[in-house]
Amino acid sequence: MATIIGNKPIKVIQGTTKDIRRKFNADVTETISSVHIVCDALNLNVELALTENGEFTYRLPANVTSQYKPMVTTYDMKVVYTDGSIGVQTGVPFVVIERQNLNGEV
């Protein structure tokens, strides 16, 4: 099972782009086939892409986050390994923050 580095809550402001990044120990990254983030409350089920620096990333576009209502919910992360085994971390916080302008208006 991989050790997750910096697996913390996802916080996104409505109507803004959010880069989701997850990093694993270097010796484990080569054994990972795919990483998925699933949040039923937001109808989100995405596969993160492996970058050159060993991070798994996904860009959540502003046109998607603009449809989210402010809430605190949770997401699950599923890691599929090259040997076919699966690791799951459940109940990680996912926070959608209401977007406000500089005057505090919504």
VODO-492006 format. One line per field, with one value per atom (N, C-alpha, C): residue in one letter; chain; residue number from 0; x, y, z. Coordinates in steps of 0.2 Angstrom, whole numbers, plus 5000, padded with zeros to 4 digits. Layout:
<atoms>
resn: (a, ...)
chain: (A, ...)
resi: (NUM, ...)
c1: (X, ...)
c2: (Y, ...)
c3: (Z, ...)
</atoms>
This chain:
<atoms>
resn: (m, m, m, a, a, a, t, t, t, i, i, i, i, i, i, g, g, g, n, n, n, k, k, k, p, p, p, i, i, i, k, k, k, v, v, v, i, i, i, q, q, q, g, g, g, t, t, t, t, t, t, k, k, k, d, d, d, i, i, i, r, r, r, r, r, r, k, k, k, f, f, f, n, n, n, a, a, a, d, d, d, v, v, v, t, t, t, e, e, e, t, t, t, i, i, i, s, s, s, s, s, s, v, v, v, h, h, h, i, i, i, v, v, v, c, c, c, d, d, d, a, a, a, l, l, l, n, n, n, l, l, l, n, n, n, v, v, v, e, e, e, l, l, l, a, a, a, l, l, l, t, t, t, e, e, e, n, n, n, g, g, g, e, e, e, f, f, f, t, t, t, y, y, y, r, r, r, l, l, l, p, p, p, a, a, a, n, n, n, v, v, v, t, t, t, s, s, s, q, q, q, y, y, y, k, k, k, p, p, p, m, m, m, v, v, v, t, t, t, t, t, t, y, y, y, d, d, d, m, m, m, k, k, k, v, v, v, v, v, v, y, y, y, t, t, t, d, d, d, g, g, g, s, s, s, i, i, i, g, g, g, v, v, v, q, q, q, t, t, t, g, g, g, v, v, v, p, p, p, f, f, f, v, v, v, v, v, v, i, i, i, e, e, e, r, r, r, q, q, q, n, n, n, l, l, l, n, n, n, g, g, g, e, e, e, v, v, v)
chain: (A, A, A, A, A, A, A, A, A, A, A, A, A, A, A, A, A, A, A, A, A, A, A, A, A, A, A, A, A, A, A, A, A, A, A, A, A, A, A, A, A, A, A, A, A, A, A, A, A, A, A, A, A, A, A, A, A, A, A, A, A, A, A, A, A, A, A, A, A, A, A, A, A, A, A, A, A, A, A, A, A, A, A, A, A, A, A, A, A, A, A, A, A, A, A, A, A, A, A, A, A, A, A, A, A, A, A, A, A, A, A, A, A, A, A, A, A, A, A, A, A, A, A, A, A, A, A, A, A, A, A, A, A, A, A, A, A, A, A, A, A, A, A, A, A, A, A, A, A, A, A, A, A, A, A, A, A, A, A, A, A, A, A, A, A, A, A, A, A, A, A, A, A, A, A, A, A, A, A, A, A, A, A, A, A, A, A, A, A, A, A, A, A, A, A, A, A, A, A, A, A, A, A, A, A, A, A, A, A, A, A, A, A, A, A, A, A, A, A, A, A, A, A, A, A, A, A, A, A, A, A, A, A, A, A, A, A, A, A, A, A, A, A, A, A, A, A, A, A, A, A, A, A, A, A, A, A, A, A, A, A, A, A, A, A, A, A, A, A, A, A, A, A, A, A, A, A, A, A, A, A, A, A, A, A, A, A, A, A, A, A, A, A, A, A, A, A, A, A, A, A, A, A, A, A, A, A, A, A, A, A, A, A, A, A, A, A, A)
resi: (0, 0, 0, 1, 1, 1, 2, 2, 2, 3, 3, 3, 4, 4, 4, 5, 5, 5, 6, 6, 6, 7, 7, 7, 8, 8, 8, 9, 9, 9, 10, 10, 10, 11, 11, 11, 12, 12, 12, 13, 13, 13, 14, 14, 14, 15, 15, 15, 16, 16, 16, 17, 17, 17, 18, 18, 18, 19, 19, 19, 20, 20, 20, 21, 21, 21, 22, 22, 22, 23, 23, 23, 24, 24, 24, 25, 25, 25, 26, 26, 26, 27, 27, 27, 28, 28, 28, 29, 29, 29, 30, 30, 30, 31, 31, 31, 32, 32, 32, 33, 33, 33, 34, 34, 34, 35, 35, 35, 36, 36, 36, 37, 37, 37, 38, 38, 38, 39, 39, 39, 40, 40, 40, 41, 41, 41, 42, 42, 42, 43, 43, 43, 44, 44, 44, 45, 45, 45, 46, 46, 46, 47, 47, 47, 48, 48, 48, 49, 49, 49, 50, 50, 50, 51, 51, 51, 52, 52, 52, 53, 53, 53, 54, 54, 54, 55, 55, 55, 56, 56, 56, 57, 57, 57, 58, 58, 58, 59, 59, 59, 60, 60, 60, 61, 61, 61, 62, 62, 62, 63, 63, 63, 64, 64, 64, 65, 65, 65, 66, 66, 66, 67, 67, 67, 68, 68, 68, 69, 69, 69, 70, 70, 70, 71, 71, 71, 72, 72, 72, 73, 73, 73, 74, 74, 74, 75, 75, 75, 76, 76, 76, 77, 77, 77, 78, 78, 78, 79, 79, 79, 80, 80, 80, 81, 81, 81, 82, 82, 82, 83, 83, 83, 84, 84, 84, 85, 85, 85, 86, 86, 86, 87, 87, 87, 88, 88, 88, 89, 89, 89, 90, 90, 90, 91, 91, 91, 92, 92, 92, 93, 93, 93, 94, 94, 94, 95, 95, 95, 96, 96, 96, 97, 97, 97, 98, 98, 98, 99, 99, 99, 100, 100, 100, 101, 101, 101, 102, 102, 102, 103, 103, 103, 104, 104, 104, 105, 105, 105)
c1: (5004, 5000, 5004, 5003, 5007, 5006, 5011, 5010, 5009, 5004, 5002, 5005, 5008, 5011, 5007, 5005, 5001, 4994, 4991, 4984, 4980, 4978, 4974, 4967, 4963, 4957, 4957, 4952, 4952, 4948, 4950, 4946, 4946, 4940, 4939, 4934, 4935, 4931, 4927, 4920, 4916, 4918, 4918, 4920, 4927, 4931, 4938, 4941, 4947, 4950, 4954, 4954, 4957, 4962, 4968, 4973, 4973, 4971, 4971, 4978, 4982, 4988, 4989, 4991, 4993, 5000, 5004, 5010, 5011, 5015, 5016, 5024, 5026, 5033, 5036, 5042, 5045, 5045, 5047, 5047, 5041, 5035, 5029, 5025, 5027, 5024, 5025, 5030, 5031, 5026, 5023, 5019, 5012, 5010, 5003, 5001, 4996, 4993, 4988, 4984, 4980, 4978, 4976, 4973, 4967, 4961, 4955, 4952, 4949, 4946, 4938, 4934, 4927, 4923, 4919, 4915, 4908, 4904, 4897, 4892, 4893, 4889, 4890, 4896, 4898, 4897, 4895, 4895, 4902, 4907, 4914, 4917, 4920, 4924, 4929, 4935, 4940, 4947, 4950, 4957, 4962, 4967, 4972, 4978, 4981, 4987, 4993, 4998, 5005, 5009, 5012, 5016, 5024, 5028, 5035, 5038, 5036, 5039, 5036, 5032, 5030, 5023, 5020, 5014, 5008, 5002, 4996, 4992, 4990, 4986, 4980, 4975, 4969, 4967, 4965, 4963, 4955, 4952, 4945, 4944, 4940, 4940, 4934, 4935, 4931, 4923, 4922, 4915, 4912, 4916, 4913, 4912, 4917, 4916, 4911, 4909, 4904, 4897, 4897, 4890, 4889, 4895, 4895, 4891, 4888, 4885, 4890, 4890, 4894, 4892, 4897, 4896, 4903, 4902, 4907, 4905, 4909, 4907, 4914, 4914, 4920, 4921, 4927, 4929, 4933, 4933, 4937, 4942, 4948, 4953, 4955, 4955, 4956, 4962, 4967, 4973, 4973, 4974, 4975, 4982, 4984, 4992, 4992, 4999, 5000, 4999, 4999, 4997, 4990, 4986, 4979, 4975, 4979, 4977, 4974, 4970, 4967, 4967, 4969, 4969, 4964, 4961, 4955, 4956, 4956, 4956, 4949, 4945, 4938, 4937, 4932, 4930, 4935, 4939, 4943, 4939, 4940, 4935, 4936, 4931, 4930, 4926, 4929, 4925, 4924, 4918, 4917, 4915, 4919, 4918, 4915, 4910, 4906, 4911, 4910, 4915, 4912, 4916, 4914, 4919, 4916, 4921, 4924, 4928, 4932, 4928, 4922, 4917, 4913, 4915, 4911, 4905, 4903, 4897, 4897, 4892, 4892, 4891)
c2: (4994, 5000, 5006, 5011, 5017, 5022, 5025, 5031, 5037, 5041, 5047, 5053, 5057, 5063, 5069, 5072, 5078, 5077, 5071, 5070, 5074, 5080, 5084, 5086, 5089, 5091, 5095, 5094, 5098, 5104, 5110, 5116, 5120, 5121, 5125, 5130, 5136, 5142, 5141, 5142, 5142, 5146, 5144, 5147, 5148, 5145, 5145, 5138, 5139, 5132, 5130, 5123, 5120, 5114, 5115, 5109, 5104, 5098, 5093, 5089, 5089, 5085, 5080, 5075, 5069, 5066, 5066, 5063, 5057, 5052, 5046, 5045, 5041, 5039, 5037, 5040, 5038, 5031, 5027, 5020, 5016, 5020, 5017, 5019, 5025, 5028, 5023, 5020, 5015, 5010, 5008, 5002, 5004, 5011, 5013, 5013, 5010, 5011, 5017, 5018, 5024, 5027, 5033, 5036, 5040, 5038, 5041, 5045, 5051, 5054, 5054, 5052, 5051, 5055, 5059, 5063, 5063, 5058, 5057, 5064, 5067, 5073, 5079, 5079, 5083, 5080, 5074, 5070, 5070, 5069, 5069, 5063, 5060, 5054, 5055, 5056, 5058, 5054, 5053, 5050, 5055, 5055, 5060, 5057, 5062, 5060, 5061, 5056, 5056, 5061, 5066, 5071, 5068, 5072, 5070, 5070, 5075, 5075, 5070, 5065, 5060, 5062, 5067, 5069, 5066, 5065, 5063, 5070, 5072, 5079, 5078, 5083, 5084, 5091, 5094, 5101, 5101, 5104, 5105, 5112, 5112, 5119, 5123, 5130, 5135, 5134, 5132, 5131, 5125, 5120, 5115, 5117, 5120, 5122, 5128, 5132, 5137, 5134, 5127, 5124, 5121, 5121, 5118, 5123, 5120, 5124, 5124, 5129, 5129, 5123, 5119, 5114, 5111, 5107, 5102, 5095, 5092, 5085, 5081, 5075, 5071, 5067, 5065, 5062, 5055, 5051, 5045, 5045, 5042, 5041, 5034, 5032, 5025, 5024, 5020, 5019, 5012, 5011, 5005, 5003, 4998, 4996, 4991, 4991, 4987, 4980, 4977, 4970, 4969, 4974, 4973, 4974, 4975, 4977, 4984, 4985, 4992, 4994, 5001, 5004, 5010, 5010, 5016, 5020, 5026, 5030, 5034, 5033, 5036, 5042, 5046, 5051, 5057, 5059, 5065, 5071, 5076, 5082, 5085, 5088, 5091, 5097, 5103, 5110, 5114, 5116, 5121, 5127, 5133, 5139, 5144, 5148, 5152, 5158, 5160, 5165, 5172, 5176, 5183, 5188, 5194, 5199, 5203, 5207, 5211, 5215, 5216, 5220, 5215, 5208, 5203, 5201, 5204, 5202, 5196, 5192, 5185, 5187)
c3: (5000, 5000, 5000, 4996, 4995, 5001, 5003, 5008, 5004, 5006, 5003, 5006, 5002, 5005, 5003, 5009, 5008, 5006, 5008, 5006, 5011, 5009, 5013, 5010, 5013, 5011, 5004, 5000, 4994, 4995, 4994, 4995, 4988, 4986, 4980, 4981, 4977, 4977, 4971, 4972, 4966, 4961, 4954, 4949, 4947, 4951, 4950, 4948, 4945, 4943, 4949, 4950, 4955, 4953, 4954, 4952, 4958, 4957, 4962, 4961, 4967, 4966, 4972, 4970, 4975, 4974, 4979, 4978, 4982, 4980, 4984, 4984, 4989, 4989, 4982, 4981, 4974, 4972, 4977, 4976, 4974, 4976, 4975, 4969, 4967, 4961, 4955, 4954, 4948, 4948, 4954, 4955, 4954, 4953, 4952, 4945, 4944, 4937, 4936, 4941, 4941, 4948, 4948, 4954, 4952, 4956, 4955, 4961, 4960, 4965, 4964, 4969, 4968, 4974, 4971, 4976, 4974, 4977, 4975, 4975, 4981, 4982, 4976, 4973, 4967, 4961, 4960, 4954, 4951, 4955, 4952, 4953, 4947, 4946, 4941, 4943, 4938, 4940, 4934, 4935, 4934, 4939, 4939, 4935, 4931, 4927, 4930, 4928, 4931, 4927, 4931, 4928, 4928, 4925, 4925, 4932, 4936, 4943, 4948, 4945, 4950, 4953, 4952, 4955, 4950, 4954, 4950, 4950, 4945, 4945, 4941, 4942, 4938, 4939, 4933, 4934, 4933, 4939, 4939, 4936, 4931, 4927, 4931, 4930, 4933, 4931, 4925, 4922, 4926, 4929, 4933, 4940, 4943, 4950, 4951, 4945, 4946, 4947, 4945, 4946, 4953, 4957, 4964, 4969, 4973, 4979, 4985, 4989, 4995, 4999, 5001, 5005, 5008, 5013, 5016, 5015, 5011, 5009, 5010, 5007, 5007, 5001, 4999, 4993, 4995, 4990, 4991, 4986, 4988, 4983, 4982, 4976, 4974, 4970, 4972, 4969, 4967, 4960, 4957, 4955, 4958, 4957, 4951, 4948, 4942, 4943, 4949, 4951, 4951, 4950, 4950, 4957, 4962, 4969, 4969, 4974, 4974, 4982, 4982, 4989, 4989, 4994, 4995, 5001, 5000, 5006, 5006, 5011, 5011, 5016, 5015, 5020, 5020, 5015, 5015, 5014, 5018, 5017, 5010, 5007, 5001, 5002, 5002, 5004, 4998, 4997, 4991, 4995, 4993, 4997, 4992, 4994, 4990, 4988, 4982, 4979, 4981, 4983, 4985, 4981, 4980, 4977, 4983, 4981, 4986, 4991, 4990, 4994, 4999, 4998, 5002, 4999, 4993, 4990, 4986, 4986, 4982, 4975)
</atoms>
